[in-house]
Amino acid sequence: MLFRFFVYGLLGWAGEIIWTGLPKRLPIDWRLEGHTQWWTFPLYGLIAFLYEPLHDLLRLYPFPLRGIVYAAGFIAVEFLAGILIKLLTGKIPWDYAGKTRWQFMGATRFDYAVLWFIAGFALEPIHDYLVVVTPALLAALSLK
């Protein structure tokens, strides 16, 4: 499980760097600079502990219901993490305040629900694959 925490953390960082580097307005900034924050690594890592059991529970439910639950879960975790980090540090690293009318308290964006809906489904085969390969990878890493 800890191994998958690190895998999801790294995948999340990579996805976030790609997402933030994509052109979003004209003229296109061809530097395509992407970024992330240190705080997001453990949040993406939580997928191993929160998303995986949820995916196992929802596996047989219809497509739209699973997507809605995934989107709501990601939004809830982002919001709670943003508020907790703000309480600890005084600021939300990804503060959305003033960036869209769909933000809530700067900690989350409801317009990203579609993105999180899709991300939830993208994670399903990744989760299934990691469950299969994790024992072999851990065994290979422990070779002396």
C-alpha positions as CSV (number, residue, x, y, z in Angstrom):
1,M,0.0,0.0,0.0
2,L,2.8,2.4,0.8
3,F,4.5,1.6,-2.5
4,R,1.3,2.6,-4.3
5,F,1.1,5.8,-2.2
6,F,4.4,6.8,-3.8
7,V,3.3,5.7,-7.3
8,Y,0.0,7.7,-7.0
9,G,1.9,10.7,-5.6
10,L,4.3,10.7,-8.6
11,L,1.5,10.2,-11.1
12,G,-0.5,13.0,-9.6
13,W,2.5,15.4,-9.8
14,A,3.2,14.4,-13.4
15,G,-0.5,14.9,-14.3
16,E,-0.6,18.3,-12.5
17,I,2.5,19.5,-14.3
18,I,1.1,18.5,-17.7
19,W,-2.3,20.1,-16.9
20,T,-0.8,23.4,-15.7
21,G,1.5,23.5,-18.7
22,L,-1.2,23.1,-21.3
23,P,-2.1,26.3,-23.1
24,K,-5.3,27.9,-21.7
25,R,-5.5,31.2,-23.6
26,L,-4.4,33.0,-26.6
27,P,-1.7,33.9,-27.5
28,I,-0.2,30.6,-26.5
29,D,2.8,30.8,-24.2
30,W,5.0,28.3,-26.0
31,R,7.2,27.8,-23.0
32,L,4.4,25.5,-21.7
33,E,5.6,25.9,-18.1
34,G,3.9,23.5,-15.8
35,H,4.0,23.5,-12.0
36,T,2.9,21.7,-8.9
37,Q,3.4,22.1,-5.1
38,W,5.0,19.8,-2.5
39,W,1.7,19.7,-0.7
40,T,0.0,17.8,-3.5
41,F,2.2,14.8,-3.4
42,P,0.7,13.3,-0.2
43,L,-2.8,14.3,-1.4
44,Y,-2.3,12.3,-4.6
45,G,-0.8,9.5,-2.6
46,L,-4.0,9.3,-0.6
47,I,-5.5,7.7,-3.6
48,A,-4.0,4.4,-2.4
49,F,-5.9,4.7,0.9
50,L,-9.1,6.5,-0.1
51,Y,-9.8,5.9,-3.8
52,E,-8.7,2.2,-4.1
53,P,-11.2,0.9,-1.4
54,L,-13.9,3.2,-2.9
55,H,-13.2,1.8,-6.4
56,D,-13.5,-1.7,-5.0
57,L,-16.9,-0.9,-3.4
58,L,-18.2,0.9,-6.5
59,R,-16.9,-1.5,-9.1
60,L,-20.3,-3.0,-10.0
61,Y,-22.2,0.2,-9.9
62,P,-23.2,2.1,-13.2
63,F,-20.8,4.4,-14.9
64,P,-22.5,7.7,-14.1
65,L,-22.9,7.0,-10.4
66,R,-19.2,6.0,-10.1
67,G,-18.1,9.1,-11.9
68,I,-20.3,11.4,-9.6
69,V,-18.9,9.7,-6.5
70,Y,-15.3,10.1,-7.8
71,A,-15.8,13.7,-8.7
72,A,-17.4,14.5,-5.3
73,G,-14.7,12.7,-3.5
74,F,-11.8,14.5,-5.2
75,I,-13.5,17.8,-4.7
76,A,-14.1,17.0,-1.0
77,V,-10.5,15.9,-0.4
78,E,-9.1,19.0,-2.2
79,F,-11.4,21.3,-0.2
80,L,-10.6,19.7,3.2
81,A,-6.9,19.6,2.4
82,G,-6.9,23.2,1.3
83,I,-8.6,24.4,4.4
84,L,-6.4,22.3,6.7
85,I,-3.2,23.6,5.0
86,K,-4.6,27.1,5.3
87,L,-5.1,26.6,9.0
88,L,-1.5,25.3,9.3
89,T,0.3,27.8,7.1
90,G,-2.1,30.7,6.6
91,K,-2.5,30.1,2.8
92,I,-3.8,27.5,0.3
93,P,-1.0,26.6,-2.1
94,W,-3.4,26.3,-5.1
95,D,-5.6,29.2,-4.1
96,Y,-8.4,29.5,-6.7
97,A,-9.9,32.7,-5.2
98,G,-10.5,35.2,-7.9
99,K,-9.6,32.8,-10.7
100,T,-13.1,31.5,-11.4
101,R,-16.6,32.1,-10.1
102,W,-16.8,28.3,-9.6
103,Q,-14.3,28.3,-6.8
104,F,-15.3,27.7,-3.2
105,M,-13.3,29.5,-0.4
106,G,-10.3,29.3,-2.7
107,A,-9.9,25.6,-1.8
108,T,-11.6,23.9,-4.6
109,R,-13.3,24.5,-8.0
110,F,-16.6,23.0,-9.0
111,D,-15.9,23.5,-12.7
112,Y,-13.2,20.8,-12.3
113,A,-15.9,18.2,-11.5
114,V,-15.8,17.0,-15.1
115,L,-12.0,16.6,-14.9
116,W,-12.3,14.7,-11.6
117,F,-15.1,12.6,-13.1
118,I,-12.8,11.5,-15.9
119,A,-9.8,11.1,-13.6
120,G,-11.7,8.7,-11.5
121,F,-12.3,6.5,-14.5
122,A,-8.7,6.8,-15.7
123,L,-7.6,5.6,-12.3
124,E,-9.7,2.4,-12.4
125,P,-7.3,0.4,-14.8
126,I,-4.3,1.9,-13.0
127,H,-5.5,0.7,-9.7
128,D,-6.3,-2.8,-11.1
129,Y,-2.8,-2.9,-12.7
130,L,-1.0,-1.8,-9.6
131,V,-2.8,-4.4,-7.5
132,V,-1.5,-7.1,-9.8
133,V,2.1,-5.9,-10.2
134,T,2.8,-4.5,-6.7
135,P,3.7,-7.9,-5.2
136,A,6.1,-8.7,-8.0
137,L,7.7,-5.3,-7.9
138,L,8.2,-5.4,-4.2
139,A,9.6,-8.9,-4.4
140,A,12.0,-7.7,-7.1
141,L,13.1,-4.7,-5.1
142,S,13.8,-6.9,-2.1
143,L,16.2,-9.2,-3.9
144,K,19.6,-9.3,-2.3
